[in-house]
Amino acid sequence: SGGASDPEPRGVANLDSISLGKFLACGCLDLLVKFDVAYPYGENETEWARFTHRVANLSGMAAHRSFLLGFVGVEDYGDKVNQDLADQYGVKNSEFPAFRIFKRGTSTPVAYKGGVDADVLSRFVTDELGLWIGLEGCLESFDGLAKEFVSASAERRAELLSNAKASLTAIEQSEEAEEQKAQQRQSAAVYLRVMEKVLEKGDGFPTSEAARTEKLLEAKITEQKKAQMELRLNILASFGAPRTAPKKKTPPKTPEELRAEQEEEGAEEGQEGDGEGEE
C-alpha cells in the first residue's frame, strides 16, 4: 500500500453522469477518465498520481492544450454511486482501475489496455491525442524526429539523422545550465544511435533492442545502469518499440506465508522419504 511520501493525484476533476455529460456536450476538450473504486490506494494509485503530476507540469504548447483528467469513483454497494456511468461505458468493476479517452467532439471512448504505469499512460495519451507528455529522458524535438523517422523513406531518414545531429550541436552550444545540457546530450546521443542502427540493421531494431534491454534490466545491475536502461527503453518507445509496464517488485512474504511454505516443503520431503523406502 502507498506510503506517507506517495504523491496525491493532482488536477483531477471528480465526475458523475451530469458533469461528464456536460464536458462531452461542449466538445471543447479531450478527456482521460479513470474509473475506479471510490477510495483507491496502493501501487496503482501511486502510478496514477505520478502521471497526474507529469500532466500538471506540462510546459510549452502542451500546457495550453484543452486536456482534462477526470475520476469516476464507483461504489458497488449502498446507493451504487456512479455504477450507472461505469455500465454506460461498458466498464466492468473487475477492470478497475480502467481508463478511457474521450476525444473532443465524440462521446465514444477509446479504451486503454496497458498496465497502470505513468510512462505507459503517457505514451498512450501521446499516441491517441498527439499531446506530447514526455517520458523521463525524452526530448520533445527529438521525439518529433523519431516519429517521422519511423515512416520516412531512406532518403528522408538520412535528412532526419542530419537534423538530429544539428539539434545535438545546438544543445551543446546553448546557454542552459551545464547539468541540464549534460542530461539532454545523453538523451540526444541515444536517439542518434537508434537512428543509425535502424539504417544499418533495419526497422526491427527498436523492438529487438527493447526486448534485449528489458532482459538486461532483470539482471542484478547498479541503480545508475538501471537508469540508463530505462532511459533507453523510453527513447526506443519513441521509435515505436512496445513499452510495457515495469515489473513490480514482489512484496516480502509475511511470517505466516513463510511458515506455511516451510510446512508444505516438510510434508513433501516426508512423502519423498516414504517413496524412497518402498523401492
Backbone bond lengths (Angstrom), bond angles and torsions (degrees), N, CA, C in turn:
res aa  C-N    CA-C-N  psi(-1)  N-CA   C-N-CA  omega(-1)  CA-C   N-CA-C  phi
1 S - - - 1.462 - - 1.500 109.39 -
2 G 1.330 117.24 161.83 1.451 122.09 -174.98 1.506 112.71 -67.52
3 G 1.340 116.12 144.30 1.449 120.78 179.09 1.499 111.07 -91.39
4 A 1.351 115.03 179.34 1.464 120.23 -177.38 1.527 111.55 -64.87
5 S 1.374 116.17 -26.19 1.468 119.13 -176.82 1.521 113.00 -88.04
6 D 1.331 117.86 -4.88 1.461 120.10 -179.96 1.525 110.17 -62.99
7 P 1.344 117.01 139.12 1.471 118.97 -178.91 1.524 111.83 -71.30
8 E 1.313 115.78 151.09 1.469 121.46 173.49 1.527 107.50 -90.36
9 P 1.345 118.01 146.04 1.471 118.98 175.57 1.526 111.23 -55.85
10 R 1.316 116.27 144.54 1.471 121.34 -174.33 1.525 110.29 -128.26
11 G 1.347 116.40 136.34 1.459 120.93 174.11 1.511 113.82 69.23
12 V 1.347 117.01 35.07 1.463 121.60 -177.92 1.528 109.22 -112.05
13 A 1.338 116.62 129.35 1.468 121.39 179.47 1.530 109.56 -88.24
14 N 1.344 116.56 128.91 1.466 120.48 173.14 1.520 108.45 -76.34
15 L 1.328 116.31 125.43 1.463 120.63 -173.42 1.527 112.26 -116.99
16 D 1.343 114.45 149.57 1.462 121.43 168.52 1.529 106.48 -132.49
17 S 1.331 117.41 -173.39 1.470 119.11 -174.83 1.526 112.09 -62.47
18 I 1.357 117.41 -32.28 1.477 120.32 -179.23 1.529 110.96 -72.37
19 S 1.341 116.34 -52.16 1.471 118.77 -176.46 1.527 111.78 -67.60
20 L 1.341 118.11 -40.40 1.461 119.59 177.84 1.529 110.05 -64.09
21 G 1.326 116.23 -40.75 1.463 120.85 177.83 1.518 112.08 -58.45
22 K 1.340 116.47 -40.22 1.470 120.60 -179.70 1.528 111.15 -67.47
23 F 1.331 116.54 -43.05 1.467 119.98 179.04 1.534 110.42 -61.76
24 L 1.330 116.54 -42.84 1.460 120.05 -178.76 1.528 111.08 -68.73
25 A 1.337 116.54 -36.41 1.470 120.68 -179.33 1.523 111.61 -66.44
26 C 1.336 117.10 -34.76 1.471 119.43 -177.63 1.529 111.06 -70.50
27 G 1.355 117.22 -28.34 1.469 120.65 177.90 1.511 113.34 59.36
28 C 1.329 116.84 27.37 1.467 120.40 -172.42 1.523 114.01 -108.74
29 L 1.335 117.05 -0.19 1.462 118.19 -179.99 1.520 111.14 -152.87
30 D 1.339 114.75 165.24 1.460 121.96 173.88 1.523 107.93 -96.62
31 L 1.318 115.72 142.98 1.469 121.16 -176.92 1.517 111.21 -125.04
32 L 1.319 116.87 134.86 1.464 120.73 165.33 1.517 105.96 -112.81
33 V 1.332 116.52 116.32 1.463 121.21 -174.81 1.526 110.07 -111.81
34 K 1.320 114.95 131.92 1.466 121.47 175.85 1.527 108.87 -102.99
35 F 1.325 116.53 120.98 1.463 122.77 173.63 1.522 106.89 -98.26
36 D 1.335 116.05 128.12 1.469 118.59 -176.44 1.526 109.34 -158.42
37 V 1.325 115.14 175.73 1.465 118.79 172.94 1.528 107.79 -60.83
38 A 1.319 116.46 159.28 1.469 120.31 -173.31 1.528 112.75 -63.07
39 Y 1.348 116.64 -33.23 1.473 119.75 -177.20 1.524 109.69 -128.15
40 P 1.346 116.91 76.36 1.469 120.11 -175.92 1.526 112.40 -74.58
41 Y 1.329 115.28 154.60 1.472 121.03 176.73 1.531 107.77 -156.35
42 G 1.324 115.97 175.86 1.465 120.66 175.74 1.521 113.05 94.59
43 E 1.348 115.58 -168.81 1.472 121.89 -173.57 1.523 112.66 -60.41
44 N 1.338 116.37 -40.66 1.467 119.22 179.86 1.521 111.60 -61.07
45 E 1.328 115.89 -40.50 1.469 119.95 -179.57 1.525 110.73 -69.34
46 T 1.328 116.98 -35.19 1.473 120.99 177.22 1.528 110.36 -63.36
47 E 1.337 116.92 -43.33 1.471 120.66 179.01 1.529 110.92 -64.80
48 W 1.338 116.41 -41.97 1.464 120.75 177.09 1.527 109.93 -60.01
49 A 1.331 116.50 -44.09 1.467 120.68 179.65 1.528 110.67 -61.72
50 R 1.335 117.20 -42.69 1.475 120.90 177.41 1.527 110.26 -57.95
51 F 1.334 115.86 -43.14 1.464 120.68 179.63 1.528 110.55 -63.82
52 T 1.341 118.41 -44.00 1.472 121.06 -178.30 1.526 111.04 -63.14
53 H 1.336 116.96 -35.87 1.469 119.88 178.19 1.526 110.23 -67.39
54 R 1.329 115.94 -37.83 1.468 120.13 178.37 1.531 110.07 -61.84
55 V 1.339 116.19 -43.19 1.465 120.31 179.00 1.529 110.43 -65.97
56 A 1.343 116.55 -41.68 1.473 120.89 -179.07 1.527 111.45 -62.66
57 N 1.343 116.58 -27.37 1.468 120.88 -176.66 1.532 113.39 -96.97
58 L 1.337 117.15 13.17 1.466 119.51 178.55 1.530 110.35 -59.73
59 S 1.321 115.34 146.02 1.471 119.47 178.15 1.525 109.33 -127.66
60 G 1.312 115.71 176.26 1.465 120.85 178.66 1.519 111.64 66.41
61 M 1.338 115.86 -148.69 1.466 121.18 -176.60 1.528 111.54 -62.53
62 A 1.336 116.26 -34.91 1.469 120.31 -177.51 1.526 111.49 -60.13
63 A 1.346 116.53 -32.51 1.469 120.56 -177.87 1.525 111.22 -67.65
64 H 1.325 117.07 -24.67 1.475 120.84 -176.60 1.524 112.30 -96.89
65 R 1.313 116.60 -0.35 1.466 120.81 179.53 1.531 109.28 -72.14
66 S 1.319 117.00 139.70 1.469 120.78 179.00 1.523 109.14 -79.08
67 F 1.322 114.23 90.11 1.463 121.87 -176.34 1.524 108.06 -136.28
68 L 1.321 115.99 128.62 1.464 120.34 -175.11 1.521 110.80 -125.43
69 L 1.321 115.45 139.16 1.459 121.39 171.53 1.521 108.16 -97.23
70 G 1.329 116.43 134.24 1.462 120.48 -179.96 1.514 111.34 -128.88
71 F 1.334 115.54 157.46 1.465 121.57 178.80 1.522 109.21 -132.65
72 V 1.324 115.66 126.86 1.464 121.38 174.80 1.523 107.28 -111.85
73 G 1.344 115.79 106.46 1.458 121.09 178.91 1.529 109.69 -86.31
74 V 1.322 115.86 119.15 1.476 121.04 -173.91 1.526 110.35 -107.18
75 E 1.324 115.43 131.59 1.470 120.93 175.77 1.529 108.39 -112.22
76 D 1.335 116.39 125.13 1.474 119.25 -179.35 1.536 111.04 -98.71
77 Y 1.332 115.64 24.47 1.470 121.33 179.44 1.520 108.19 -138.45
78 G 1.324 116.97 170.17 1.468 120.86 176.04 1.521 112.17 56.10
79 D 1.339 115.51 -121.80 1.467 120.61 -178.42 1.535 113.05 -77.93
80 K 1.326 115.91 -1.71 1.476 121.44 179.81 1.535 111.58 50.83
81 V 1.331 114.54 52.97 1.467 121.41 -178.24 1.532 110.51 -57.49
82 N 1.328 115.54 128.25 1.475 124.54 176.84 1.528 115.18 65.81
83 Q 1.330 117.55 5.32 1.460 119.32 176.87 1.539 110.32 -62.15
84 D 1.353 114.84 -33.60 1.476 119.62 178.51 1.524 111.46 -61.79
85 L 1.344 115.70 -36.04 1.464 120.71 -178.64 1.534 110.48 -70.68
86 A 1.323 115.80 -42.60 1.467 120.12 177.19 1.534 109.69 -61.09
87 D 1.332 116.47 -43.76 1.471 120.84 179.79 1.530 110.88 -63.64
88 Q 1.341 115.70 -40.98 1.471 120.55 -177.39 1.525 111.86 -58.66
89 Y 1.348 115.91 -37.66 1.465 119.72 -177.37 1.526 112.76 -102.67
90 G 1.333 115.92 16.81 1.465 120.62 173.62 1.513 114.14 66.03
91 V 1.347 116.48 29.76 1.462 119.98 179.20 1.527 108.66 -94.87
92 K 1.333 116.35 116.28 1.464 120.51 178.47 1.525 109.91 -84.78
93 N 1.325 116.13 144.53 1.463 119.84 -179.05 1.530 112.06 -60.47
94 S 1.326 116.25 -27.36 1.474 119.76 179.70 1.535 111.71 -69.81
95 E 1.334 116.47 -15.12 1.480 121.20 179.13 1.526 112.61 -82.28
96 F 1.343 117.80 -18.25 1.468 120.77 -171.63 1.524 111.94 -53.86
97 P 1.357 117.53 141.09 1.454 125.58 -9.94 1.536 110.89 -74.19
98 A 1.338 115.40 135.92 1.466 121.91 179.69 1.519 109.03 -115.98
99 F 1.329 116.67 141.83 1.463 121.60 -176.23 1.525 110.17 -120.36
100 R 1.322 115.28 138.11 1.463 121.56 177.83 1.530 109.04 -134.62
101 I 1.335 115.76 134.17 1.467 120.27 173.43 1.526 107.93 -98.94
102 F 1.334 115.56 128.96 1.464 122.13 172.26 1.529 106.47 -108.41
103 K 1.328 116.12 107.62 1.463 119.39 179.44 1.519 109.04 -75.79
104 R 1.323 115.84 145.33 1.466 119.73 -176.35 1.520 110.75 -53.92
105 G 1.339 114.63 136.99 1.454 119.91 177.77 1.516 114.20 86.48
106 T 1.339 118.20 -0.08 1.466 119.81 177.84 1.528 110.13 -134.51
107 S 1.333 115.62 148.89 1.466 119.27 177.75 1.531 110.83 -109.68
108 T 1.348 115.74 7.88 1.468 119.98 176.64 1.525 108.23 -98.04
109 P 1.325 117.50 113.89 1.471 119.00 -173.72 1.523 113.76 -80.98
110 V 1.334 114.58 161.00 1.465 122.33 171.73 1.525 106.38 -102.43
111 A 1.330 116.61 125.47 1.461 120.64 -177.70 1.526 110.72 -82.97
112 Y 1.320 115.37 140.90 1.467 122.53 175.49 1.520 107.88 -95.19
113 K 1.335 116.99 131.18 1.469 120.61 -174.42 1.528 113.05 -111.24
114 G 1.329 118.03 -2.08 1.463 119.81 -174.60 1.516 113.46 -82.74
115 G 1.327 115.08 -179.13 1.458 120.81 176.67 1.514 110.64 -75.99
116 V 1.327 116.24 165.16 1.467 120.24 179.59 1.527 107.95 -82.24
117 D 1.329 114.14 95.62 1.457 121.41 -176.30 1.522 108.03 -148.73
118 A 1.333 117.05 131.37 1.466 121.48 -174.56 1.529 111.93 -56.99
119 D 1.345 116.55 -39.42 1.465 119.95 -178.15 1.525 111.86 -69.53
120 V 1.335 116.52 -43.46 1.464 119.79 -177.75 1.528 110.40 -69.29
121 L 1.339 116.93 -37.81 1.473 120.68 175.27 1.525 110.87 -62.66
122 S 1.329 116.58 -41.20 1.474 121.02 179.08 1.522 110.45 -59.92
123 R 1.330 115.85 -44.91 1.460 120.20 -179.31 1.528 110.58 -64.88
124 F 1.331 117.27 -39.18 1.470 122.34 178.84 1.529 110.55 -59.29
125 V 1.337 116.44 -46.83 1.469 120.55 -179.42 1.530 110.26 -65.77
126 T 1.330 116.67 -41.81 1.466 120.35 178.69 1.526 110.56 -61.31
127 D 1.333 116.62 -44.72 1.470 120.70 -178.46 1.528 111.81 -66.95
128 E 1.336 117.12 -41.24 1.466 120.85 -174.64 1.525 113.09 -79.64
129 L 1.334 116.47 -36.71 1.475 119.98 -171.76 1.524 113.62 -112.41
130 G 1.331 116.72 -9.99 1.462 118.20 -175.90 1.520 111.98 69.38
131 L 1.330 116.12 16.97 1.466 121.60 178.40 1.523 107.59 -94.32
132 W 1.316 117.10 115.25 1.463 119.69 -173.66 1.519 110.83 -75.20
133 I 1.336 114.79 111.19 1.475 120.94 171.28 1.517 104.57 -117.64
134 G 1.305 115.53 95.75 1.461 120.37 -171.42 1.514 113.54 -65.17
135 L 1.333 115.64 136.17 1.455 119.91 170.77 1.529 107.34 -73.44
136 E 1.310 115.79 161.97 1.464 119.92 -177.43 1.523 110.05 -57.36
137 G 1.326 115.54 128.10 1.464 120.82 178.79 1.515 114.62 89.19
138 C 1.345 117.75 -11.57 1.469 120.10 179.35 1.528 110.98 -80.79
139 L 1.319 115.39 151.08 1.472 121.75 179.86 1.524 108.02 -117.89
140 E 1.326 116.67 131.66 1.474 120.10 -172.71 1.530 112.26 -58.74
141 S 1.328 117.16 -47.41 1.478 119.64 -176.92 1.531 110.33 -64.33
142 F 1.333 117.36 -39.06 1.466 120.86 179.67 1.528 111.14 -72.12
143 D 1.342 117.25 -34.02 1.468 119.82 175.65 1.529 110.22 -61.03
144 G 1.346 115.79 -38.49 1.467 120.44 177.32 1.519 111.27 -63.05
145 L 1.347 116.52 -42.83 1.469 120.97 177.77 1.527 110.87 -64.28
146 A 1.356 116.10 -40.70 1.470 121.03 -178.63 1.525 110.71 -63.71
147 K 1.326 115.61 -43.64 1.470 119.93 -178.31 1.532 110.29 -61.46
148 E 1.349 116.57 -42.93 1.474 120.04 179.83 1.521 110.61 -70.47
149 F 1.331 115.93 -37.22 1.467 121.98 -177.21 1.527 111.50 -58.01
150 V 1.336 116.20 -40.37 1.473 121.77 -175.33 1.525 111.93 -56.78
151 S 1.334 116.95 -41.32 1.475 119.68 -175.20 1.532 113.37 -105.30
152 A 1.337 117.18 8.32 1.472 120.68 -175.14 1.528 112.10 -83.01
153 S 1.339 114.89 160.53 1.468 121.32 174.56 1.529 108.22 -72.39
154 A 1.335 116.36 165.79 1.472 121.32 -179.81 1.531 110.56 -58.07
155 E 1.330 115.95 -41.05 1.477 120.75 -179.46 1.528 111.07 -64.26
156 R 1.338 115.25 -44.98 1.469 120.13 179.89 1.521 110.71 -67.12
157 R 1.318 116.94 -35.15 1.470 120.04 178.86 1.526 111.55 -61.07
158 A 1.332 115.92 -39.42 1.475 120.12 177.78 1.530 109.85 -61.94
159 E 1.351 116.31 -39.97 1.478 120.60 178.09 1.532 110.85 -64.91
160 L 1.337 115.89 -42.91 1.472 120.20 -178.75 1.518 111.02 -65.31
161 L 1.328 116.87 -36.75 1.467 120.49 176.24 1.526 109.92 -62.62
162 S 1.344 116.26 -41.98 1.479 120.53 176.55 1.527 110.75 -62.27
163 N 1.336 116.28 -41.24 1.475 120.54 178.10 1.524 110.90 -62.06
164 A 1.336 116.14 -40.68 1.469 120.60 -179.84 1.531 110.28 -64.48
165 K 1.338 115.81 -40.46 1.474 119.48 178.45 1.527 110.69 -64.52
166 A 1.336 116.19 -38.61 1.476 120.55 177.95 1.524 110.45 -65.70
167 S 1.338 116.22 -37.06 1.465 120.02 178.90 1.524 110.84 -67.18
168 L 1.338 116.85 -36.51 1.467 120.45 176.85 1.523 109.96 -64.54
169 T 1.325 116.85 -40.90 1.475 121.01 177.42 1.530 109.76 -61.70
170 A 1.342 116.04 -40.20 1.474 120.58 179.83 1.531 110.70 -63.87
171 I 1.332 116.87 -36.95 1.473 120.86 177.40 1.531 109.16 -62.87
172 E 1.319 115.90 -45.79 1.471 120.64 -177.70 1.531 111.97 -63.79
173 Q 1.341 116.56 -29.33 1.467 120.10 -177.67 1.533 112.87 -95.24
174 S 1.336 116.14 -0.99 1.479 119.29 -176.14 1.524 111.20 -72.88
175 E 1.330 114.94 165.42 1.473 121.02 -177.03 1.527 111.85 -93.22
176 E 1.333 116.60 8.62 1.468 119.13 -175.98 1.520 111.27 -68.32
177 A 1.326 115.54 164.90 1.471 121.24 179.59 1.526 109.34 -59.73
178 E 1.325 116.22 145.30 1.465 121.95 -174.05 1.527 112.41 -58.37
179 E 1.332 116.95 -38.81 1.475 120.90 -178.87 1.539 110.60 -63.58
180 Q 1.342 115.22 -43.33 1.470 120.22 179.54 1.525 110.76 -66.05
181 K 1.339 115.50 -40.85 1.470 120.13 178.47 1.519 110.63 -62.40
182 A 1.334 116.68 -39.94 1.467 120.81 -179.40 1.531 110.60 -62.84
183 Q 1.340 116.48 -41.71 1.474 120.54 178.82 1.524 110.62 -65.02
184 Q 1.347 115.76 -42.87 1.467 119.80 -179.42 1.532 111.27 -66.74
185 R 1.333 116.26 -38.46 1.476 120.87 177.86 1.530 110.57 -61.89
186 Q 1.338 114.90 -43.90 1.469 120.09 -179.84 1.529 110.56 -60.21
187 S 1.330 116.00 -44.86 1.467 120.49 179.41 1.529 111.00 -65.85
188 A 1.332 116.18 -47.31 1.465 120.92 -177.72 1.524 110.91 -58.38
189 A 1.338 116.29 -38.12 1.470 120.60 179.89 1.527 111.09 -62.23
190 V 1.337 117.02 -35.18 1.473 120.61 178.90 1.534 109.73 -68.36
191 Y 1.331 117.77 -44.56 1.473 120.91 177.19 1.536 110.45 -55.92
192 L 1.334 115.52 -47.08 1.470 120.10 -178.40 1.528 111.02 -61.71
193 R 1.328 115.93 -43.14 1.470 120.61 -178.64 1.535 110.16 -62.89
194 V 1.335 117.00 -42.21 1.475 120.11 -180.00 1.528 109.92 -64.13
195 M 1.334 116.93 -44.00 1.470 119.97 178.35 1.527 111.09 -58.41
196 E 1.331 116.01 -46.32 1.467 120.61 -179.02 1.526 111.25 -63.40
197 K 1.333 116.10 -40.07 1.471 120.31 -179.63 1.526 111.88 -69.10
198 V 1.342 117.10 -35.12 1.474 120.10 176.74 1.530 109.31 -64.43
199 L 1.331 116.82 -42.46 1.464 120.60 178.30 1.536 110.87 -62.89
200 E 1.336 115.45 -35.57 1.470 120.76 -177.04 1.538 112.16 -81.50
201 K 1.362 116.44 -42.86 1.475 119.99 -169.62 1.525 114.37 -110.63
202 G 1.340 117.26 -13.11 1.459 118.92 177.76 1.517 113.90 107.78
203 D 1.345 114.70 173.91 1.468 121.81 -172.46 1.521 114.11 -65.02
204 G 1.319 117.79 -20.70 1.472 120.11 -178.03 1.524 113.59 -77.69
205 F 1.339 117.37 -6.40 1.466 119.57 -173.85 1.530 113.45 -59.05
206 P 1.364 120.57 -48.47 1.475 118.87 -177.15 1.534 113.00 -56.44
207 T 1.349 116.37 -41.58 1.469 119.59 -178.56 1.529 111.43 -69.49
208 S 1.335 117.21 -44.51 1.470 119.71 -179.29 1.526 111.06 -67.87
209 E 1.333 116.81 -36.51 1.463 120.51 178.95 1.534 111.00 -68.69
210 A 1.357 115.79 -36.24 1.476 119.52 177.27 1.527 110.48 -64.70
211 A 1.338 116.56 -41.98 1.473 120.72 178.66 1.529 110.24 -62.66
212 R 1.349 116.36 -42.74 1.468 120.97 179.29 1.532 110.81 -64.13
213 T 1.340 116.17 -42.05 1.466 121.17 -178.85 1.528 111.33 -66.25
214 E 1.339 116.39 -39.90 1.471 119.44 179.40 1.524 110.75 -64.09
215 K 1.334 116.83 -34.99 1.464 120.48 176.78 1.528 110.44 -65.22
216 L 1.325 115.54 -42.65 1.470 120.25 179.38 1.527 111.06 -62.04
217 L 1.343 115.37 -34.06 1.470 119.88 -179.81 1.526 112.45 -65.14
218 E 1.334 115.79 -24.90 1.466 119.55 -179.04 1.529 111.65 -76.64
219 A 1.343 116.69 -17.49 1.463 120.54 179.35 1.525 110.30 -78.00
220 K 1.320 116.41 168.23 1.476 120.54 177.88 1.522 107.71 -79.46
221 I 1.331 116.04 108.49 1.458 120.70 -179.51 1.531 109.37 -132.88
222 T 1.321 116.00 162.80 1.467 119.85 -179.32 1.522 109.77 -69.87
223 E 1.329 116.00 160.58 1.474 121.26 178.69 1.530 110.57 -60.91
224 Q 1.342 115.85 -36.50 1.470 120.00 -179.81 1.532 110.42 -64.70
225 K 1.348 115.52 -43.93 1.463 120.62 179.25 1.523 110.20 -66.01
226 K 1.329 116.25 -38.55 1.465 120.88 178.88 1.525 110.44 -61.84
227 A 1.339 116.40 -42.50 1.484 120.87 179.26 1.530 110.33 -62.15
228 Q 1.339 116.57 -39.57 1.471 120.60 178.77 1.538 110.92 -64.43
229 M 1.340 115.42 -40.35 1.482 120.51 179.36 1.530 110.77 -65.61
230 E 1.336 116.42 -42.80 1.472 120.74 179.27 1.532 110.17 -62.60
231 L 1.330 115.86 -41.17 1.474 121.08 177.29 1.528 109.89 -59.55
232 R 1.341 115.59 -45.88 1.472 120.01 -179.80 1.523 111.12 -61.12
233 L 1.334 116.96 -42.98 1.469 120.97 179.40 1.530 111.47 -62.56
234 N 1.339 116.33 -41.84 1.467 120.20 179.40 1.530 110.96 -61.38
235 I 1.337 116.13 -41.62 1.466 120.01 -178.85 1.527 110.85 -73.31
236 L 1.329 117.47 -37.13 1.473 120.45 176.03 1.531 110.56 -61.13
237 A 1.342 116.20 -33.66 1.475 120.09 177.27 1.528 110.82 -63.09
238 S 1.333 117.01 -30.35 1.468 120.62 177.49 1.521 111.49 -67.05
239 F 1.348 116.27 -21.10 1.462 121.52 177.15 1.536 111.39 -97.88
240 G 1.343 115.68 14.86 1.458 119.78 174.79 1.507 116.33 94.26
241 A 1.341 118.11 1.73 1.469 119.52 177.59 1.526 108.74 -70.00
242 P 1.339 117.94 138.67 1.472 118.92 179.07 1.517 110.48 -62.67
243 R 1.331 115.45 135.29 1.483 120.15 -179.92 1.513 107.37 -112.39
244 T 1.325 116.11 104.94 1.461 119.90 -179.29 1.520 109.36 -87.91
245 A 1.329 115.89 157.72 1.465 119.77 176.15 1.514 108.77 -66.23
246 P 1.346 117.64 134.46 1.460 119.49 177.94 1.523 110.87 -57.40
247 K 1.340 115.14 145.33 1.464 118.42 178.38 1.523 109.61 -66.55
248 K 1.317 115.36 131.64 1.461 119.69 178.14 1.522 109.30 -76.39
249 K 1.309 115.89 145.16 1.458 119.01 176.07 1.523 109.25 -66.17
250 T 1.333 115.86 138.69 1.459 119.35 177.40 1.526 108.23 -71.34
251 P 1.344 118.67 127.82 1.451 119.75 -179.57 1.525 110.71 -65.25
252 P 1.346 118.03 149.05 1.461 120.27 179.73 1.528 111.04 -60.36
253 K 1.331 115.30 146.33 1.466 119.27 -178.62 1.520 110.39 -75.02
254 T 1.316 114.64 147.41 1.471 120.47 178.25 1.530 108.78 -75.71
255 P 1.340 117.99 157.87 1.477 120.27 177.25 1.530 112.11 -54.01
256 E 1.353 116.07 -36.99 1.474 120.12 -179.76 1.534 110.69 -63.56
257 E 1.365 116.16 -42.73 1.465 120.23 179.81 1.528 111.06 -65.20
258 L 1.351 116.54 -40.66 1.465 120.71 179.09 1.524 111.15 -63.86
259 R 1.351 115.79 -41.93 1.475 120.44 179.32 1.524 110.59 -62.49
260 A 1.341 115.18 -45.14 1.468 120.41 -179.60 1.526 110.64 -60.82
261 E 1.362 116.92 -39.88 1.465 121.04 178.94 1.524 111.21 -64.26
262 Q 1.360 115.02 -43.28 1.466 119.55 -179.80 1.521 110.91 -63.02
263 E 1.342 116.59 -41.82 1.466 120.64 179.41 1.533 110.46 -63.07
264 E 1.371 115.39 -40.41 1.468 120.53 -179.98 1.523 110.55 -64.26
265 E 1.363 115.55 -44.30 1.467 120.09 179.01 1.522 110.74 -62.63
266 G 1.360 115.89 -40.59 1.473 120.53 178.34 1.516 111.54 -61.27
267 A 1.333 116.45 -41.46 1.472 121.38 -179.91 1.526 110.28 -65.47
268 E 1.381 115.94 -40.79 1.470 119.53 -179.94 1.524 111.03 -65.45
269 E 1.356 116.37 -40.19 1.466 120.54 179.35 1.527 110.44 -63.37
270 G 1.348 115.25 -38.99 1.474 120.22 178.57 1.507 111.14 -62.16
271 Q 1.353 115.59 -41.29 1.471 119.83 179.76 1.525 110.52 -66.22
272 E 1.358 117.03 -39.84 1.456 120.75 178.87 1.512 110.95 -62.86
273 G 1.368 114.60 -40.45 1.469 120.32 178.40 1.521 111.01 -60.76
274 D 1.324 116.33 -43.04 1.484 121.59 178.49 1.507 110.56 -59.35
275 G 1.365 114.42 -43.48 1.462 120.26 -178.36 1.516 111.68 -63.33
276 E 1.365 115.94 -40.77 1.462 120.92 -178.08 1.527 110.37 -63.25
277 G 1.368 115.73 -37.23 1.452 120.28 -178.50 1.505 113.11 -66.22
278 E 1.333 117.22 -22.99 1.466 121.39 -176.54 1.516 112.01 -79.22
279 E 1.401 114.89 -25.60 1.469 117.98 -175.13 1.526 111.19 -68.05
